[in-house]
Amino acid sequence: MKFRGYVLGIISAISYGLLPIFILPIKHAHFSLDVTLFYRFLFSALMIGGYLLYSKESFSINKKEILIFVILGICYALSSEFLFLGYDFLTAGIASTVLFIYPVIVALIMFFLYKEKLTKLSIVSLLLALAGVITLCLKGNRLEINYIGLGTVLLSSIFYALYIVIVNKTNIKVSGFKLSFYSMLFTSVFFMVKAIIENESFVIPSTTAFLNFLVFAFVTTVISSLCLVYAIKDIGSTPAAILGALEPVIAVMISVLIFHEKSTFNLWFGIILILIGVILNVIADSRKLKQIKNL
């Protein structure tokens, strides 16, 4: 079971790290971002909904849960939108790496909003993540920050962190699959409304485009989500979260190998600093949970 859990955790991270392969060609083809994301999350919701039907799990939710899912859908939608907008200003590798600091942002949100103490390990993780982001912005020995790109992707990371905090603090009593289903369903509604307001066409131009949307949804969302849920069951949330460190590594490798991003010392050193920072933060969080349980 442990071995299966680690394999599934790796598959989850790799599948999400493949995001640039699908989104960059769509952006270069100048297809509507809102419509693209609408279909990605709609198809993802339908696939996970099919799994819920197969497992005979109830779709019923109460009024409070509907409100929570709407808020989660908005957070997830804004996180996705800001990430893909960030690709216009930063390379896919750097954008994916900056997004990955969301566990550190979760720690900061918990500190400022819920007055949770920051441990020494958490503080070290914050400093390492900050040093990593600065290193990513170095061009040789000069600091060249694309403030718009960095700010846009940080917003993506902040909204994803808010998504996690809301899930944790509302203590919503649903399975991971039902949570994923409704989050993605309401995320797709967000982009549908946005596309309608902007008078964008929902017509999929070709069968190839339709298949691309299906594969995009299945690989980067459905596989990632389902594998993560089972990985957490088999090995626990801490090891699964640490395996998530593969996500930006895969995204950077794809950016270098397929989209010809320059493989520099600063790029890889920055990634390593951020990964170490995030892993330390996960370990610190795990220790904090153990202490709470032992009280």
N, C-alpha and C positions, 0 to 999 in steps of 0.2 A: 504493500500500500504506500509506503514511504517513497519507494522508487517511482511508482506511478505519479505520486504527488509532485515530485521534483520535475519529472518529464512534462507533466501538464503545466506546471508553473513556467517552464522554459518555453513551451509552445505558446502560452498566453502572451508572454513578453515579446516573442518573435513576431507573432501575428499582428500585434498592435504596432510594433516597430516597422512593419511593412507599409504603413500609412503613406509615406511619400511616393511610393510606386504608383498609387492610385490617384492621389489628389493632385500631384504636380502636372501630369498630362491633361487632366480636366481643366486645370487653371490655364495651362498654355493654349488649350483649345477655346478659351474664353466662353465656356459654358457657364450658365448661372450658378454661382456658389450656393445660393439659397435653395434652388431646386435640387442641386446635387446632394446637399445635406439632408433635404427633405426625403429624397429617395433612399439615401443611406440608412437613415434612422427608421423610416417606414418599413423597409424590407427587413431590417434587423428585428424590429418589433414583431413583424409577422412570423419570422422564423422562430423566435423565442416563444411567441404565442403558440406556434405549432408544437413546440416541445412541451409547453404547459398542458396542452390538450392531450398529448401522448402520455404524459405522466399523471393525467387526470387530476391536476391541481386546480383548485377553484380560482376564478378570476375576480371574485367579489372583493370589494374594498369599501370602507365606510367614508363618510364625508370628510373627516379629518385627514384620512390617508389620501383622498383625492387632492386636497389642498397641498399636502406635502409633495405629492408626485408632480403637481403643476410647478411648484417652486424648484424641485429637482430638475425637471425638464428644462426650465428656463436657464438654470445654472449650467447644465450640460450643454445646452445649445450655445450659450454665450462663450463657454470654454472652447467649443469646436470652432465657432466662427472666428474668434480672436486668434486661434492657432493658425487657421488657414489664411487669414489676413496677414499674419506674421510672416508667412512664406513669401510674401511680396517684398519684404525688406531684409529678411535673414535667410541664410541657406537652410535647407530642411534639417540638416544635421544639428546645427546650432539651435534652431527653433525647438526641435524635439528635446534637446538636452536642457534648455532653459525651462521648458514645460515640466520636466521631471523633478524640479525642485518643489513641487506641490506638497510633499510631506513636511518639508521645512516650513512652508507657509501655514500648513495646518497647525504646527506647533506654535507659531506666532499668533494665529487667531485664537487658539486656546489660551495663550498667555494673556493677550490683551482683552478678550471678551469674557473669558471664563476664569481668569485669574489663576490658571494652573501654573505651577512653578516650572521654570526652565532648569533642568539639571545641567551639570557641567558638560556632560556628553552632548546635550541638546545645543548648548552654546557653541561648543566646538564644531558641531555639524553645521550650524548657521554660518559661522565664520568660513568654514571650508566651502560651503555652497556659494557664498559671496565671492570668495577668492576665485572659485571656478568660473563664475559668470564674468568676472573682470578679465581673467585669462583668455576666455573665448573672444573678448573684445579687443585683444592685443593684436596688432599687425606689426610683426617684428618686435621692436622695442617701444612702439608708439601705441597709445590707447585710442582706438577709433570706435566710438560707440554709436551705433545706429539707434538713437533714442526712440524713434517711432517704432522700429521693429522690436527692440527690447521691451519697451513699454507694452506693446500689443500682446506679445507672447506672455509677459508677466501677468497681464489681465486674464489670459487664458488659464494660466496656472492658479491664479487667485480664485476664479470661478469654479475650477475643479476642486480646489481645496475646500471651498464653501460647500460644494456638493457632498464631500466626505463628512464635513463637520455636521451638516444637517442630518445626514443618514445616522450618524452616531448619536447626536444629541436628542433627536426626536424619538429614539427607541422604537422605530416603526417595526411592527411584528409581522413581517412578511418574509418569504423565502428570497434568496438572492436572485432567482429566476423571475419571480413576480416583480421584484424591485427593478430589475433590468428591463423587463417588458414595459412597465408603465413609464419608467423614466424615458425610454427611447420613444414610446408612443407620443408622450407629451412634447418631447424634443422635436419630433417630426411635425407636430401641430404648430409649434413655434415657427418653424421654417416655412410651413405651408401658408400661414397667415402673413408672414413677412413677404413671401413671393407674390401673394395675391395683392397686397397693398402696393407693391412695386410693379404690378401688372406684368409679371414674368410668365412665360409659357411653360406649362408642365409637360409638353409633348416631348417624348424621348425620340431623338432624331433617327435612331437606327436600332436594329436588333443587337448589333455589337455593343452599342451604348447601354442597352438594357442589361445585357449579360455582364458588362463591366460594373454596373451599379450593384447587381446581385452579388458578384464576386467580392466587390468592395465592402459591402455590408457583411457578407458571410465571414470573410477572412479577418478584417480589422476590428469587427465588433462582436459578432456572434461567437466565433471560435475563441477570441480573447476572453470574453465574459464567461462563457461556459467552462472553459479550462481553468480559469482563475477560481471560480466557485468550487470546483472539485479539488483543485490543488490546496485550497484553504482547508477543506474537509480532511484531506489526507496528511498534510504536513503542518498545518497551522498558518495563521495570518502573517507572522513575522518572517519565516523563511520564504513564503510566497511573495511578500512585499520586497524582500531583498532580491529575489530572482527577477523582479520587475526592473531591476537595474539594467537588464539586457535590452530594454526597449530603446533608449537613446543610442546605445552602441550599435544595434541593428540599423536604426535610422541613419546614423552617421556612415556606416559601411555602405548602405545603399546609395546615399548621397555622393560618396566618394567614387564608388564603382560604376554606378549607373548615370548619375547626373553630374559627374566630373567636378565635385567639390574638392578643393585643394586639401590634401591630407598634410597638415602642419603639426609641428610639435605643440604649439599653443592650443590647437583644437583638441588633441588627445589628452594633453595635460589638464586642460580645463574640464574635460569630461571626467577624467579620473578624480579630480578634486570634488566635483559635484556628486559623483557616485559614492565616494567615501563618505561625504557629508550626509547624504541621504540614508545610506546604510547605518551610519552611527545614530541618526535620528530614529530610525526604525528600531534599533536595539534599545535606545533610551526609552522609547515609548513602550516597548515590550517589558522592560524592567519596571516601569512605572505601574503597568497593569498588574504585574505579579505582586508588587508591594500593596496595591489596593486590595487584591484578593486575599492577601495574608493578614490584613487588618481584622 
